[in-house]
Amino acid sequence: MIGNADTLQDALMEIHRLRAEIELLKVSEKRHREFSETIADWFWETDTEQRFTWVSDEFQTVLGVSPQRLVGKRRWDVASERMEIDSQQWQAHIADLTARRPFRDFKYWLEDGDGRPCWIKVSGIPRFHPDGSFAGYRGTGTNITAAVETAHRMNMLNRAVEQSPASIVITDLSAHIQYVNAEFMKVTGYSAEEAIGRNPRILKSDLTPVETYDSMWSALSAGEKWEGELINRRKNGELYWELASIQPIQNVEGVVTNYLAIKTDITQQKLNEARLANLVNELHRSNQELEQFAYVASHDLRQPLRMISGYLGMLFKTLGPSLNDDTRTFFGFAIEGAKRLDRMIVDLLEYSRIGRQDAPQEPMNLNEVLADSSRHLEVAVSELGAAVTIAPNLPTIHGDRLELVRLFQNLIGNAIKYCAPDRMPRVEVTSSDGGTEWILAVKDNGIGIGPDDLQRVFGIFQRLVTRDQYEGTGIGLAVCRKIAEHHGGRIWVESKADEGSTFFVAFPKKQPSTAA
Ligand code: ADP
């Protein structure tokens, strides 16, 4: 019996030992499972034919697809057909499986529960029965779609930065360059190797005002973005302008770790601006010179002209009785020519005076202005029996009273003068709101203007009619245009030959800051 008791004792100890071993195994299995879970999303097993025999429940959690959908199928039966997979990679995978070799990180596409293709990474090791015969594979699977998408996005952004038409420079906090893109190298002439590790000071030209750097550093040290212009020097010594935007970059914890500078080479733009400013100055100067010349010339020309007409008159008076008909006519032509020349000079003088006085522009009620203009035309209006109507609600604009009176006097005067022989002249003055401007319209029922002449009529000495038809010098509308432009406005005409014309003048509602 003692022997039996010993055997029982041994058996109990064995059980105790086995239990302890099982506990150890459980702990160890839990450990290993936890380790594997940190590196994979799910687990799977296949049989000797590569058919899934088991897929862990996590597959459902990760992809929204029941693991049962895979059971009985092979990897190539379940791979998404919508996405291309490199055939060489498949062949290498099949070769691994055939040789029963372990494989790592084989990547293919599976569709998730919503039918979206997901990029999957699987690793597996062959498993064998105790007798050494092949039993299938066992392994892990991971959904790497998000990681791949992030990598793809990073790659795209990287390319965008690399190929950006702006220079991009990243420095650390002590202003050592860490990154430059291709455009930086193109603009500055420094290669990445030459630039990295150095201070952007290598580009400094000493021509950028100190205040610019002061404002840059005070913005950056306050954690703010700075924008401004820098005059820098390329590696070959050439100067260039850049428009720079520099900002501090924070890491995920909100700590500033770098500075990012995005810069555009604006040298050409600067040169163009300077060229344009020179041209404008030059134009302004030559315009002033021309105006001065026109003024002086017309002013000084009147004096000798007056002598010519005066002495012609005296000669005519003295010789009058002894002249025959022909010589009388010749005298008449000469005196008439001198008079006409005087009128033209007077008109030219008036034209060159517009805008010279630089009288302050004041609020002008256009109804009052138009009343003055009409008063000057009373004689012509009554001689021709014209009907002139002026809308009672014309706006008030900023302007020079004398010039505005002249402008409308010319337009209404023409509207009456260029009347058709078969009808009484009718003229209407109205206004309309053009948003940022007031638009005045002077409409007549006269002879009209052909489509080809609508622009030409505003030029100096441009006439569409002969002097025997309608008297005039061809300066009136040029004067109107100069006055409109002096008020920051514009003038144009719409017309139909034989039906009438409408002249429009647009005045800005806001007082122009610089008179034209
Ligand atoms: P002028 O009246 O002294 O000839 P303007 O500069 O005022 O000079 O006008 C230029 C030309 O435009 C005129 O000769 C005429 O042919 C044409 N014109 C001007 N106003 C009108 C109008 N209201 N209707 C038709 N033609 C016009």
Boltz pocket constraint, residues with backbone or C-beta under 6 A from the ligand:
constraints:
  - pocket:
      binder: B
      contacts: [[A, 410], [A, 411], [A, 414], [A, 415], [A, 416], [A, 418], [A, 444], [A, 446], [A, 447], [A, 448], [A, 449], [A, 457], [A, 459], [A, 462], [A, 463], [A, 464], [A, 465], [A, 471], [A, 472], [A, 473], [A, 474], [A, 475], [A, 476], [A, 477], [A, 478], [A, 501]]
      max_distance: 6.0
